Amino acid sequence: MNNYIRSEVYRILHTKDIYLFTGLMALGILFLNIGLYVSDGAIREFQYANVKFFLSFLTGDMLFLPVAGAVLSVLLFSAERRNGVMKNAVAYGISRKSLFFGKCVVSFLAALGSMVLLISVYVISAVILLEGPVQPYLGLMLQGVAVNLPFAAAGVILAAGLTQFFERELVAGIVWMGVMFLIPAVFYTAGFEIPALAKIASWMPRNYLMTDVMAGMSGYLCLWSESAGAVKCVVAGVTGIAVFMAVGVFLNRRKEI
């Protein structure tokens, strides 16, 4: 598995996909910041060209982390089956379980590296171009990223397992969205009638990130501001890692390569 991880890291670093993904995302961040900066000079009494407002985008929508990580994972490994990489790896004696674990490690490392670069661009460009105090808004955003990183890793693992199981990336993407968003929404809605389901729904990241986190010009209200909320995010994310890892191993044992 170590040889597989090293070879995949080498392959990723020598292909354009990760650089194209990260570069386009960084350009989008810069254009958004520049747009706010220009609007501040062109529009009288424009209220949104400040750090507080810009950092609220990520602070209030941490669901972006697993989505971006899953997209990057699919980009990096979408051609693997068509190119025969999986079949060759198994033929050389790498077990399906090790192959899946290796893919999860590589996907997470690539997503983590891309995330660090993008958050750096996100913060630095905001501080340079926009007005207003940086703290406590930067601290709340970084704390949110830290405690929700396990959930983001769980999303990457699920994406890796589904893309290795399904023939078409579109099908894998639909199933991923269903697991990450539709099922929690169903539990949340059913919880209004069934208290037991409400308790389960309250531990699903999609639900507590949408109901217990608010960030904007009116202020910040973050679940992770208190220790109990931070622990909840970490525990839910680690649980997701364990569950999706088990699901990925199960699916790949049943899949013909």
ABEGO torsion letter per residue (X at the ends): XAAAAAAAAAAAAABAAAAAAAAAAAAAAAAAAAAAAAAAAABBGBAABBAAAAAAAAAABAAAAAAAAAAAAAAAAAAAAAAGAAAAAAAAGBBAAAAAAAAAAAAAAAAAAAAAAAAAAAAAAAAAABBEBAOAAAAAAAAAAAAAAAAAAAAAAAAAAAAAABABAAAAAAAAAAAAAAAAAAAAAAAAABAAAAAAAAABAAAAAAAABBBEAAEBBBAAABAAAAAAAAAAAAAAAAAAAAAAAAAAAABBX
